[in-house]
Amino acid sequence: MAEATKEIHHLVLAKFKEEIPPQKIEELIKGYANLVEHIPHMKAFHWGKDVSIENLNQGFTHIFHIVIENSKSLEEYVNHPAHVEFGNLMFPVLDKVTVVDFSPSALPI
């Protein structure tokens, strides 16, 4: 039962299609960030562009990091009408995307 109360980190790795103009990408990122105002239990939104020097990004250029209250809240986030509506705008402009959810844990020292 403790797992159900642990914070969930929702990571989205994305690559936008080449033909999508930067202003459209910026508009979409602002829309994604705005979901915090509409979806309960969405605690934080962060994003950035890949800056790794290891060249292991497999073509992904943008990273979106959302913090969700717990696993039950993750299901509510995924199915929330504002998230579904945003996904309908975002997915058509993506060349590729992957999503990973995890609950952080600290290793014993």
Rosetta blueprint (number, residue, H / E / L):
1 M L
2 A H
3 E H
4 A H
5 T H
6 K L
7 E L
8 I E
9 H E
10 H E
11 L E
12 V E
13 L E
14 A E
15 K E
16 F E
17 K L
18 E L
19 E L
20 I L
21 P L
22 P H
23 Q H
24 K H
25 I H
26 E H
27 E H
28 L H
29 I H
30 K H
31 G H
32 Y H
33 A H
34 N H
35 L H
36 V H
37 E H
38 H L
39 I L
40 P L
41 H L
42 M E
43 K E
44 A E
45 F E
46 H E
47 W E
48 G E
49 K E
50 D L
51 V L
52 S L
53 I L
54 E L
55 N L
56 L L
57 N L
58 Q L
59 G L
60 F L
61 T L
62 H E
63 I E
64 F E
65 H E
66 I E
67 V E
68 I E
69 E L
70 N L
71 S H
72 K H
73 S H
74 L H
75 E H
76 E H
77 Y H
78 V H
79 N H
80 H L
81 P H
82 A H
83 H H
84 V H
85 E H
86 F H
87 G H
88 N H
89 L H
90 M H
91 F H
92 P H
93 V H
94 L E
95 D E
96 K E
97 V E
98 T E
99 V E
100 V E
101 D E
102 F E
103 S L
104 P L
105 S L
106 A L
107 L L
108 P L
109 I L
